[in-house]
Structures are given as structure tokens and as C-alpha cells.
Amino acid sequence: MNGTRHSRTYPWRRPLRWLWLALALAASGVMVVHMPAGMGAGGSGKARTAMKPAGESTRETQAGGEKTEAAASSPAPPPKKSHHSRNTQVPETGAGKILARLPQIGSLIGLVAVAAFIGGIAEIFRWHLALGKLFGGLARWAHLPEIISLSIPTALYSNAAANGMLVSSHAEGKITHSNLIAGGMVNSYLSYVSHSLRVAYPVIGAVGLPAICYFGWQMGFGFLFIAAVLFLHRRKSPAAAPDSGNAGAVAAAGHASPEWRTSLRQTCLRVLALVFRMLCLTVPLMIGVEWLMKNGLFSWWEEHVPDWVNRIFPAELMSIVAAQMGGLVQAAGVAAGVAANLRSHGMVTSSQILLAMLVASAIGNPIRALRRNLPSAMGIFPTRDALTIVVVMQLSRMIGAILLIALTGLFIHYTH
């Protein structure tokens, strides 16, 4: 049993994964060797200006004119020998190009591994249960029945199990219809937070501040929406009668903690599995995206999009959005790797990475809701209630994402 479970969990137990790894690294090496020298997104010939604060380009233009006049009136000095020419020269051999890429790839994988290790320790020791206790207290404050407060920590592990508790209680007449809807929304938010925490640590390790803002803003906006739902429920509902019959069992289950050595071994194996998948997926895809962009993949964007749009949302961000549109864990890791690679080459800024992640979230969340959340909810709740919970939660996330996209776009417009 354990051997079968581990073979499904850890990729190195499958021989075909090693073949995949060898082919992925070989393809990455070939693309690095044959990588075009240009840093633009396409071959359209359209001038790409560096991202600078407003007003700086005007001062540089005036200074450039003065320097041109001075250069015309005085003879050009003899060329000086650069002491850093070895650092700025692009390696000419294939081996030199590959070796020049290793520090960047190694630092990316190292940061992601460290962040994933920290996140694994936090998840295994259930430090996020403090969030469940917080929302359990908020549910009691909102005059929700005790069974809903007890189901909230369960949503951090299994949203289906938590919602099953609500539906069975509603069928027995222990909670009202409004209690069911409010509890389902709280469980939906906590399930979203639980899934987001699975990918937040490695993505933060890869791109840093943009990822912190991305997860923090989205979770914060969702918290404000749930707080508003609970506030409205408190105003419209009387105080619920206390029911302590199941409190002891749920609290005891929440205090269970695994043994330290087993937890540490499990965390290390999960980090190694993440590194293995990054070598198989993230590294070849981020190099492949760079190779395609330098060969004119997004030249149509620069040719047909207005300059002000291209300045806020350049063509390079399309690759981040596309990479983030897949599955939850692997797509987030690939998108973070692509974003970190583009930023290291000066193609995008941290603010633009944040904008691309928000755009991908606004597009991808409704698709994932129709593909996963809605069928799962309709299998537990009555159809009308399932549609109400899923549609309202998705609308709140969509509104929050659009608001954050607008704020980030304005920030880029006035600072770049």
C-alpha cells in the first residue's frame, strides 16, 4: 500500500519520468545554444523603450541633445579598454552559453526549494488552523449555528466534507437556508485559501514581492467579502442556540500533530519532488518561451496594440498569462519560472508580473469554477444553492481581480 502510494506521489519512482527529465534538459540545452541574441519580444522592428519613470525620458532627451552638440564640437577621445569586458561578453561556445545560464536556474530552483520547505513545515504542522479558529469565532459572532463553526476547520482539508456536514444538518432541520448559504460561502473561501497556500510558498520564492502582493491582495479582498456576508447575517438573524455536543471531538482532531522526524522526511521528499518537476517542466518551458519570443512569437501584439497598452501590458506578459492558465500547482510554478526568467533579462518589471498574474486569475478562475467547483458543489448542495454559492463567490473574486488590475495598471501608467 505504501509503496503504491509513494510511486504515485514521487516522480523519480517512474522510469519514464527520468527519460522525460533527460529529454527536457537536452531540449533546454539545445535552445540555450541556439538562442537569438535579441532581447525583444518579436521581430516587428518596433522600437522598445526601457521602462522609466514619467519625466525621466524628457530629461534624458534634453541631456542627449546637449551631449550630441558637445561631441560635435570636440574631437572624439580614443576608445578606452574596458576592465569588465569579460563579464559583459556573451559566450560564443555552446558550453559557455549553457554554463552562463546555470547560476540563474540554480538560484531560481534554490529559492523555490527553500520556500517550499518552509511551506511544507507550516502545512504539516497545521499552522493554518489558526485561520479556522478565527473564522469559527466569526461564525459564532454572526449568529451562525455551532455546527457551521465546527465545519469551518474541516474546509481547510476537505471542502466536500465540510459542506456535507452543512447539507446533512439542513436536511435534519438543524440549520436554516440562510445558514446553509452563508456557511457554504465561508467554506468555499477557506478551501480557496487552502489551495492557494499550496502554491504560494514556491511562487513567492520564485518572484518575490509580486507574488506576495498577488496572494495577499486576493485573500484580503476575499476576507473582506466574507466579513460582509457574516455582518449581514448577524443583522438579520437572531443569536443561535449553543450546541457543544460535537465540540470536543472536532477540537481534539484539530490538535493532532504528526511526529517530527516523519514530518521532516515527508517535507524533504515533497521538496525534492517539486525540484524534479521544475527540471522536467519549468526549466524547459521558461527557456522555450524566451526562445519563441526572441523569434517573433508575439510580434503581432506590438504591431496592432496601441503604444500606451503595450507600455502597461507588453507582449512578454502574454507568456506569463498563458503559462498560468493550466492546472493549479504545475501551472503556477511554470508561470513563476517564466516571470522570473523574463525579469532577470529586463523584459518585464515586478509590477507587470503582478498585472499578468491578476489577468490570468481573472480569466482562469471562472474556467476552473465551471470545470471543478460547480460540478462538485452540485453533487453536494441542492442545485439552486450550489449555483448561488459558486456564482456569488466567483463574482466576488472577479470584481476583486478587476479592481486590482485597474489599480496595478494605473500604478504602471504613472510610474513606468
C-alpha positions as CSV (number, residue, x, y, z in Angstrom):
1,M,0.0,0.0,0.0
2,N,2.7,2.5,1.0
3,G,4.9,1.6,-1.9
4,T,2.0,2.2,-4.4
5,R,1.1,5.5,-2.8
6,H,4.7,6.7,-2.9
7,S,5.1,5.6,-6.5
8,R,2.1,7.8,-7.4
9,T,3.4,10.7,-5.4
10,Y,7.1,11.0,-6.2
11,P,8.1,11.3,-9.8
12,W,11.5,9.6,-9.6
13,R,9.9,6.2,-8.9
14,R,8.7,6.1,-12.5
15,P,11.4,5.2,-15.1
16,L,9.6,7.2,-17.8
17,R,10.0,10.4,-15.7
18,W,13.8,10.0,-15.9
19,L,13.5,9.8,-19.7
20,W,11.3,12.9,-19.6
21,L,13.9,14.6,-17.5
22,A,16.8,13.7,-19.8
23,L,14.8,14.9,-22.9
24,A,13.7,18.1,-21.2
25,L,17.3,19.0,-20.2
26,A,18.6,18.1,-23.6
27,A,16.0,20.3,-25.3
28,S,16.7,23.1,-22.9
29,G,20.4,22.9,-23.7
30,V,19.7,23.0,-27.5
31,M,17.5,26.1,-27.1
32,V,20.1,27.9,-25.0
33,V,22.8,27.2,-27.6
34,H,20.7,28.4,-30.4
35,M,19.1,31.3,-28.5
36,P,18.9,34.5,-30.6
37,A,20.8,37.4,-29.2
38,G,18.0,40.0,-29.4
39,M,16.0,40.7,-26.2
40,G,12.8,42.0,-27.8
41,A,9.5,40.1,-27.9
42,G,9.3,39.9,-31.6
43,G,10.9,40.8,-34.9
44,S,8.5,43.6,-35.9
45,G,11.2,46.2,-35.7
46,K,9.1,48.4,-33.5
47,A,11.3,50.3,-31.0
48,R,11.1,49.1,-27.5
49,T,11.8,51.8,-24.9
50,A,13.1,50.9,-21.5
51,M,10.7,51.3,-18.5
52,K,11.5,54.6,-16.8
53,P,9.5,56.9,-14.5
54,A,7.5,59.7,-16.1
55,G,9.5,62.8,-17.0
56,E,12.8,60.9,-17.0
57,S,12.7,60.3,-20.7
58,T,12.3,64.0,-21.4
59,R,15.3,64.9,-19.3
60,E,17.3,62.2,-21.0
61,T,16.3,63.6,-24.4
62,Q,17.4,67.1,-23.5
63,A,20.6,65.8,-22.0
64,G,21.2,63.7,-25.0
65,G,20.9,66.7,-27.3
66,E,23.4,68.7,-25.2
67,K,25.9,65.8,-25.3
68,T,25.5,65.5,-29.1
69,E,26.3,69.2,-29.6
70,A,29.3,68.9,-27.3
71,A,30.5,65.8,-29.1
72,A,30.3,67.5,-32.4
73,S,32.4,70.5,-31.2
74,S,35.2,68.4,-29.7
75,P,37.2,65.5,-31.1
76,A,36.2,62.1,-30.0
77,P,38.5,60.6,-27.4
78,P,40.4,57.4,-28.1
79,P,38.5,54.3,-27.1
80,K,39.2,53.1,-23.6
81,K,39.8,49.5,-22.7
82,S,37.0,48.1,-20.6
83,H,38.0,46.3,-17.4
84,H,34.7,44.4,-17.3
85,S,34.6,43.2,-20.9
86,R,34.8,39.6,-19.8
87,N,31.7,39.9,-17.7
88,T,29.7,41.6,-20.5
89,Q,30.7,39.4,-23.4
90,V,28.2,36.8,-24.5
91,P,29.8,33.3,-24.5
92,E,30.4,32.2,-28.1
93,T,30.6,28.4,-27.5
94,G,27.6,26.2,-26.7
95,A,29.1,25.0,-23.5
96,G,29.8,28.6,-22.4
97,K,26.2,29.6,-23.1
98,I,24.9,26.7,-21.0
99,L,27.3,27.4,-18.1
100,A,26.3,31.0,-18.2
101,R,22.7,30.0,-17.6
102,L,23.3,27.6,-14.7
103,P,23.6,30.3,-11.9
104,Q,20.3,31.8,-12.9
105,I,18.5,28.4,-13.0
106,G,20.2,27.3,-9.8
107,S,19.2,30.3,-7.9
108,L,15.6,30.0,-9.0
109,I,15.4,26.4,-8.0
110,G,17.1,27.0,-4.7
111,L,14.8,29.9,-3.7
112,V,11.7,27.8,-4.7
113,A,13.0,24.8,-2.7
114,V,13.7,26.8,0.4
115,A,10.3,28.5,0.2
116,A,8.5,25.2,-0.4
117,F,10.3,23.6,2.6
118,I,9.0,26.4,4.8
119,G,5.6,26.0,3.4
120,G,5.7,22.2,3.9
121,I,6.6,22.5,7.5
122,A,3.7,25.1,8.0
123,E,1.2,22.8,6.3
124,I,2.3,19.5,8.0
125,F,2.1,21.1,11.5
126,R,-1.3,22.6,10.6
127,W,-0.2,26.2,11.5
128,H,-3.1,27.4,9.3
129,L,-5.6,26.0,11.8
130,A,-5.4,29.5,13.4
131,L,-7.4,30.7,10.4
132,G,-10.0,28.1,11.0
133,K,-10.3,29.1,14.6
134,L,-10.6,32.8,13.6
135,F,-13.5,32.1,11.2
136,G,-15.1,29.8,13.7
137,G,-15.2,32.7,16.1
138,L,-16.6,35.0,13.4
139,A,-19.3,32.4,12.6
140,R,-20.4,32.4,16.2
141,W,-20.3,36.3,16.2
142,A,-22.5,36.2,13.1
143,H,-25.2,34.1,14.9
144,L,-24.5,31.0,12.8
145,P,-25.2,27.6,14.4
146,E,-22.4,25.8,16.2
147,I,-22.3,23.1,13.6
148,I,-21.1,25.6,11.0
149,S,-18.4,26.8,13.3
150,L,-17.3,23.2,13.7
151,S,-17.3,22.6,10.0
152,I,-15.1,25.5,9.2
153,P,-11.7,24.0,10.1
154,T,-12.7,20.9,8.1
155,A,-12.9,23.1,5.0
156,L,-9.2,23.7,5.2
157,Y,-8.7,20.0,4.5
158,S,-11.8,18.9,2.5
159,N,-14.4,21.3,1.3
160,A,-16.7,18.4,0.3
161,A,-16.6,17.0,3.8
162,A,-17.3,20.4,5.4
163,N,-20.2,21.1,3.0
164,G,-21.5,17.6,3.6
165,M,-21.9,18.5,7.3
166,L,-23.9,21.5,6.4
167,V,-26.2,19.7,4.0
168,S,-26.9,16.9,6.4
169,S,-27.7,19.4,9.2
170,H,-30.0,21.3,6.9
171,A,-31.8,18.1,5.9
172,E,-32.4,17.4,9.6
173,G,-33.7,20.9,10.2
174,K,-30.9,22.0,12.5
175,I,-29.9,25.0,10.3
176,T,-31.9,27.3,8.1
177,H,-31.5,28.0,4.4
178,S,-29.6,31.3,5.0
179,N,-27.3,29.4,7.4
180,L,-26.6,26.9,4.7
181,I,-25.7,29.6,2.1
182,A,-23.5,31.6,4.5
183,G,-21.7,28.5,5.7
184,G,-21.1,27.3,2.2
185,M,-19.6,30.7,1.2
186,V,-17.3,30.6,4.2
187,N,-16.2,27.0,3.4
188,S,-15.6,28.0,-0.2
189,Y,-13.3,30.8,0.8
190,L,-11.3,28.7,3.2
191,S,-11.0,26.0,0.6
192,Y,-9.7,28.6,-1.8
193,V,-7.2,29.8,0.8
194,S,-6.0,26.3,1.5
195,H,-5.4,25.6,-2.2
196,S,-3.7,28.9,-2.6
197,L,-1.3,28.2,0.2
198,R,-0.1,25.1,-1.5
199,V,1.4,27.1,-4.3
200,A,2.0,30.4,-2.6
201,Y,5.3,29.5,-1.0
202,P,7.2,28.3,-4.1
203,V,5.8,31.1,-6.2
204,I,6.9,33.7,-3.6
205,G,10.3,32.1,-3.6
206,A,10.5,32.4,-7.4
207,V,9.2,36.0,-8.0
208,G,9.2,37.6,-4.5
209,L,7.2,40.7,-3.9
210,P,4.7,40.4,-6.9
211,A,3.6,37.0,-5.6
212,I,3.2,38.4,-2.0
213,C,1.0,41.2,-3.3
214,Y,-0.9,38.8,-5.6
215,F,-1.8,36.3,-2.9
216,G,-2.2,38.8,-0.1
217,W,-4.5,41.1,-2.1
218,Q,-6.7,38.3,-3.4
219,M,-7.0,36.6,0.0
220,G,-7.5,40.0,1.7
221,F,-10.3,41.0,-0.7
222,G,-12.0,37.6,-0.2
223,F,-11.8,38.1,3.6
224,L,-13.5,41.4,3.3
225,F,-16.3,39.9,1.3
226,I,-16.8,37.0,3.7
227,A,-16.8,39.5,6.6
228,A,-19.5,41.5,4.9
229,V,-21.6,38.3,4.4
230,L,-21.2,37.4,8.1
231,F,-22.1,41.0,9.1
232,L,-25.3,40.9,7.1
233,H,-26.2,37.6,8.5
234,R,-25.7,38.9,12.1
235,R,-28.0,41.8,11.4
236,K,-30.8,39.6,10.0
237,S,-30.6,36.5,12.2
238,P,-31.1,36.0,16.0
239,A,-28.4,34.5,18.1
240,A,-28.0,30.7,17.6
241,A,-28.5,28.3,20.5
242,P,-25.2,26.8,21.7
243,D,-24.6,23.2,20.8
244,S,-21.5,21.7,22.4
245,G,-22.2,18.1,21.7
246,N,-19.5,17.8,19.0
247,A,-17.1,20.5,20.1
248,G,-14.7,18.2,22.0
249,A,-14.3,15.8,19.1
250,V,-13.6,18.4,16.5
251,A,-11.2,20.4,18.7
252,A,-9.3,17.2,19.5
253,A,-8.9,16.4,15.8
254,G,-7.6,19.8,15.2
255,H,-4.9,19.4,17.8
256,A,-3.4,16.3,16.3
257,S,0.2,16.8,15.2
258,P,2.5,14.3,13.3
259,E,5.8,13.1,14.7
260,W,8.7,15.4,13.9
261,R,11.0,13.1,12.1
262,T,8.2,11.7,9.9
263,S,7.1,15.2,9.1
264,L,10.6,16.4,8.2
265,R,11.2,13.4,5.9
266,Q,7.8,13.9,4.2
267,T,8.6,17.6,3.7
268,C,12.0,16.9,2.2
269,L,10.5,14.3,-0.2
270,R,7.9,16.8,-1.3
271,V,10.5,19.5,-1.9
272,L,12.6,17.0,-4.0
273,A,9.5,16.1,-6.0
274,L,8.9,19.8,-6.7
275,V,12.6,20.3,-7.8
276,F,12.3,17.2,-10.1
277,R,9.1,18.6,-11.7
278,M,10.7,22.0,-12.1
279,L,13.6,20.4,-14.0
280,C,11.1,18.5,-16.2
281,L,8.6,21.3,-16.8
282,T,9.6,24.8,-15.6
283,V,13.1,25.0,-16.9
284,P,12.4,23.8,-20.5
285,L,9.2,25.8,-20.7
286,M,10.7,29.1,-19.4
287,I,13.7,28.7,-21.8
288,G,11.3,27.7,-24.6
289,V,9.1,30.7,-24.1
290,E,12.1,33.0,-24.2
291,W,13.3,31.3,-27.4
292,L,9.9,31.7,-29.0
293,M,9.6,35.3,-28.0
294,K,13.0,36.2,-29.4
295,N,11.9,34.5,-32.7
296,G,8.9,36.8,-33.0
297,L,6.1,34.8,-31.3
298,F,4.3,38.0,-30.1
299,S,5.3,40.4,-32.9
300,W,1.6,40.8,-33.8
301,W,0.9,42.3,-30.4
302,E,3.4,45.1,-30.9
303,E,2.1,45.8,-34.4
304,H,-1.6,46.0,-33.6
305,V,-1.8,47.2,-30.0
306,P,-1.6,50.9,-29.1
307,D,1.6,52.2,-27.6
308,W,0.1,53.0,-24.2
309,V,-1.3,49.5,-23.9
310,N,2.0,48.0,-24.9
311,R,3.7,50.1,-22.3
312,I,1.4,48.9,-19.5
313,F,0.9,45.3,-20.7
314,P,3.8,44.4,-23.1
315,A,3.8,41.3,-25.2
316,E,6.1,39.4,-22.8
317,L,3.3,39.2,-20.2
318,M,1.2,37.1,-22.6
319,S,3.5,34.2,-21.9
320,I,3.0,34.5,-18.2
321,V,-0.8,34.6,-18.6
322,A,-0.7,31.6,-20.9
323,A,1.6,29.6,-18.5
324,Q,-0.7,30.3,-15.5
325,M,-3.9,29.1,-17.3
326,G,-3.2,25.3,-16.7
327,G,-3.5,23.3,-13.5
328,L,-3.1,24.8,-10.1
329,V,0.3,23.7,-8.8
330,Q,2.3,23.0,-12.0
331,A,0.9,26.0,-14.0
332,A,1.7,28.4,-11.1
333,G,5.3,27.0,-10.9
334,V,5.8,27.3,-14.7
335,A,4.3,30.9,-14.7
336,A,6.6,31.9,-11.8
337,G,9.6,30.5,-13.6
338,V,8.8,32.2,-16.9
339,A,8.2,35.5,-15.0
340,A,11.5,35.2,-13.1
341,N,13.4,34.5,-16.3
342,L,11.9,37.5,-18.1
343,R,12.5,39.8,-15.2
344,S,16.2,38.7,-15.0
345,H,16.6,39.7,-18.6
346,G,15.0,43.1,-18.1
347,M,12.0,42.3,-20.3
348,V,9.4,43.0,-17.6
349,T,9.2,44.7,-14.2
350,S,7.8,43.4,-10.9
351,S,4.6,45.5,-11.3
352,Q,4.0,44.0,-14.8
353,I,4.5,40.4,-13.4
354,L,1.8,41.2,-10.8
355,L,-0.5,42.6,-13.5
356,A,-0.1,39.4,-15.6
357,M,-0.8,37.2,-12.6
358,L,-4.0,39.1,-11.9
359,V,-5.2,39.0,-15.5
360,A,-4.5,35.2,-15.6
361,S,-6.5,34.9,-12.3
362,A,-9.5,36.9,-13.7
363,I,-9.6,34.7,-16.8
364,G,-8.7,31.3,-15.3
365,N,-10.9,31.4,-12.1
366,P,-14.3,31.2,-13.9
367,I,-13.0,28.4,-16.2
368,R,-11.8,26.4,-13.2
369,A,-15.1,27.1,-11.4
370,L,-17.1,25.7,-14.3
371,R,-14.8,22.7,-14.6
372,R,-14.4,21.8,-11.0
373,N,-16.1,23.9,-8.4
374,L,-19.6,23.9,-9.9
375,P,-19.9,20.1,-10.5
376,S,-18.5,19.4,-7.0
377,A,-21.0,21.8,-5.4
378,M,-23.9,20.4,-7.4
379,G,-23.0,17.0,-6.1
380,I,-23.4,18.1,-2.5
381,F,-25.8,21.0,-2.4
382,P,-29.2,21.3,-4.0
383,T,-28.8,22.7,-7.5
384,R,-30.2,26.2,-6.7
385,D,-28.0,26.6,-3.6
386,A,-24.9,25.3,-5.4
387,L,-25.4,27.8,-8.2
388,T,-25.9,30.6,-5.7
389,I,-22.7,29.8,-3.7
390,V,-20.5,29.3,-6.7
391,V,-21.7,32.2,-8.8
392,V,-21.6,34.7,-5.9
393,M,-18.1,33.6,-4.8
394,Q,-16.8,33.8,-8.4
395,L,-18.4,37.2,-8.9
396,S,-16.7,38.5,-5.8
397,R,-13.3,37.2,-7.0
398,M,-13.8,38.6,-10.4
399,I,-14.7,42.0,-9.1
400,G,-11.7,41.9,-6.8
401,A,-9.4,40.9,-9.6
402,I,-10.7,43.6,-11.9
403,L,-10.3,46.2,-9.2
404,L,-6.7,45.1,-8.5
405,I,-5.9,45.0,-12.3
406,A,-7.1,48.6,-12.6
407,L,-5.1,49.8,-9.6
408,T,-2.0,48.0,-10.9
409,G,-2.4,49.3,-14.4
410,L,-2.7,52.9,-13.1
411,F,0.4,52.4,-11.0
412,I,2.4,51.2,-14.0
413,H,1.0,54.0,-16.2
414,Y,2.2,56.7,-13.8
415,T,5.5,55.2,-12.7
416,H,6.9,53.5,-15.8
